Amino acid sequence: MKNKYYVCPLIIAFALAATSCKTTEKNYQAAYDVAIQKKNKEKAEEAELGIEEGMLQSADGPSKRVMEGGTFYFESRKLKRPDTSEVLRGKYCVVIASYKMPTNCNAQVKDMQEKGYPAFAAQDGDGKYYVVIGEFPSMKEAARFSAEYVKKENPKSYIGFSQGPVVIRS
């Protein structure tokens, strides 16, 4: 008789779990629509930036770009300076590292300033901190600076980035 009390809730829990995971045509259509919207967003970004169609690889993170024969990584993200609260609108920032802790970011900023770079810390809306080593009015200038930095410094790693410096359009 005691087993009845345990079996009934188990059957109900199993029935709920089995029925809540059904894939429907409606779910497939919704996922397809999201994928199409993402693809259209990528095409719009390419057109806006004057990049050849197909050069933007992903809208989810830094994407590989080719400009004037050079390769660099690019993404759009709203940045602000935590020290002054200045929002970096319309600027192209060359970023070499990202951190969760401002202390780590500020230490690398100081190192880069000692090497002669106009470095500063920036923060995005998710609370991530970035080491910016230069800001520019155009993507072309930022890409050139990024390539010069890699050539001059030949860094072995970029904290928070697997590929190299990232040009962030804020």
C-alpha positions as CSV (number, residue, x, y, z in Angstrom):
1,M,0.0,0.0,0.0
2,K,2.9,2.4,0.7
3,N,4.3,1.7,-2.8
4,K,1.2,3.3,-4.3
5,Y,2.1,6.7,-2.9
6,Y,5.6,6.5,-4.5
7,V,4.6,5.1,-7.9
8,C,1.9,7.6,-8.7
9,P,4.2,10.7,-8.5
10,L,6.9,8.9,-10.5
11,I,4.4,8.2,-13.3
12,I,3.2,11.8,-13.4
13,A,6.8,13.1,-13.5
14,F,7.8,10.7,-16.3
15,A,4.7,11.7,-18.3
16,L,5.4,15.4,-18.0
17,A,9.0,14.9,-19.0
18,A,8.1,12.8,-22.0
19,T,5.5,15.2,-23.3
20,S,7.5,18.5,-22.8
21,C,10.3,17.5,-25.1
22,K,8.4,17.0,-28.4
23,T,9.9,18.7,-31.4
24,T,7.2,20.2,-33.7
25,E,7.2,21.8,-37.1
26,K,6.5,25.1,-35.4
27,N,9.7,24.8,-33.4
28,Y,11.7,23.9,-36.5
29,Q,10.2,26.9,-38.4
30,A,11.0,29.3,-35.5
31,A,14.7,28.1,-35.4
32,Y,14.9,28.5,-39.2
33,D,13.5,32.0,-39.0
34,V,16.1,32.9,-36.4
35,A,18.9,31.6,-38.6
36,I,17.6,33.6,-41.6
37,Q,17.5,36.8,-39.5
38,K,21.1,36.2,-38.3
39,K,22.2,35.6,-41.9
40,N,20.5,38.8,-43.1
41,K,22.1,40.8,-40.2
42,E,25.5,39.5,-41.3
43,K,24.8,40.6,-44.9
44,A,23.7,44.1,-43.7
45,E,26.9,44.5,-41.7
46,E,29.0,43.5,-44.7
47,A,27.2,46.1,-46.9
48,E,27.4,48.8,-44.3
49,L,31.1,48.3,-43.8
50,G,31.9,47.9,-47.5
51,I,33.3,44.5,-47.1
52,E,33.1,42.0,-49.9
53,E,30.1,39.6,-49.5
54,G,31.0,36.5,-47.6
55,M,34.0,37.9,-45.7
56,L,32.0,38.2,-42.5
57,Q,32.2,34.7,-41.0
58,S,30.1,35.1,-37.8
59,A,28.0,37.7,-36.0
60,D,28.5,35.9,-32.6
61,G,32.1,36.9,-31.9
62,P,35.2,38.3,-33.6
63,S,35.0,37.5,-37.3
64,K,38.0,37.3,-39.6
65,R,38.3,40.2,-42.0
66,V,40.6,40.9,-44.9
67,M,41.3,44.5,-45.9
68,E,44.1,45.7,-48.2
69,G,45.7,42.3,-48.1
70,G,45.9,42.2,-44.3
71,T,43.9,39.9,-42.0
72,F,42.4,41.1,-38.7
73,Y,39.5,40.2,-36.4
74,F,36.4,42.4,-35.9
75,E,33.3,42.7,-33.9
76,S,30.8,45.4,-32.8
77,R,30.3,45.9,-29.1
78,K,29.4,49.0,-27.1
79,L,32.3,50.1,-25.0
80,K,32.8,52.7,-22.3
81,R,35.8,53.9,-20.3
82,P,35.2,52.9,-16.7
83,D,37.4,55.7,-15.4
84,T,35.5,58.5,-17.1
85,S,32.2,56.8,-18.1
86,E,32.8,58.1,-21.7
87,V,31.0,56.0,-24.2
88,L,33.2,55.2,-27.2
89,R,30.6,55.8,-29.9
90,G,31.7,55.5,-33.5
91,K,35.2,54.6,-32.6
92,Y,37.3,51.6,-33.7
93,C,39.3,50.2,-30.8
94,V,42.2,47.8,-31.1
95,V,41.8,45.4,-28.2
96,I,44.5,42.9,-27.2
97,A,43.0,41.3,-24.1
98,S,39.7,40.8,-22.2
99,Y,39.3,40.2,-18.4
100,K,36.6,39.7,-15.9
101,M,38.5,41.6,-13.2
102,P,39.4,45.3,-13.6
103,T,42.6,44.8,-11.6
104,N,44.1,42.4,-14.2
105,C,43.0,44.7,-17.0
106,N,44.5,47.8,-15.4
107,A,47.8,46.0,-14.8
108,Q,48.1,45.2,-18.5
109,V,47.0,48.7,-19.5
110,K,49.9,50.1,-17.3
111,D,52.4,47.7,-19.0
112,M,51.2,48.8,-22.5
113,Q,51.5,52.5,-21.5
114,E,55.0,51.9,-20.3
115,K,55.8,50.5,-23.8
116,G,54.5,53.7,-25.3
117,Y,51.0,52.7,-26.4
118,P,48.0,55.1,-25.7
119,A,46.4,52.2,-23.8
120,F,43.3,52.4,-21.6
121,A,40.7,50.1,-20.1
122,A,37.2,49.8,-21.6
123,Q,34.2,47.9,-20.4
124,D,31.2,46.4,-22.2
125,G,27.6,46.1,-21.0
126,D,28.3,42.5,-19.7
127,G,30.9,43.8,-17.3
128,K,33.9,42.5,-19.3
129,Y,37.0,44.6,-19.3
130,Y,39.2,45.2,-22.3
131,V,42.8,46.4,-22.8
132,V,42.5,49.0,-25.6
133,I,45.9,50.0,-27.2
134,G,44.5,52.5,-29.7
135,E,41.3,54.0,-30.9
136,F,40.6,55.3,-34.5
137,P,37.9,57.0,-36.5
138,S,38.0,54.3,-39.2
139,M,38.3,50.5,-39.5
140,K,41.1,50.9,-42.0
141,E,43.3,52.8,-39.6
142,A,42.5,50.4,-36.7
143,A,43.3,47.4,-38.9
144,R,46.6,49.0,-40.0
145,F,47.5,49.7,-36.4
146,S,46.6,46.1,-35.3
147,A,48.9,44.7,-38.0
148,E,51.7,47.0,-37.0
149,Y,51.3,45.9,-33.3
150,V,51.5,42.2,-34.2
151,K,54.5,42.8,-36.4
152,K,56.4,44.9,-33.8
153,E,55.5,43.0,-30.6
154,N,55.0,39.5,-31.9
155,P,52.9,38.5,-28.9
156,K,52.5,34.8,-28.1
157,S,48.9,35.0,-26.6
158,Y,46.0,37.3,-26.3
159,I,44.1,36.9,-23.0
160,G,40.4,36.3,-23.8
161,F,41.0,36.0,-27.5
162,S,42.3,33.0,-29.3
163,Q,43.2,34.6,-32.6
164,G,44.9,37.9,-32.1
165,P,44.0,41.5,-31.5
166,V,40.4,42.4,-32.2
167,V,39.1,45.7,-33.7
168,I,35.9,46.5,-31.9
169,R,33.5,49.1,-33.4
170,S,31.8,50.7,-30.5
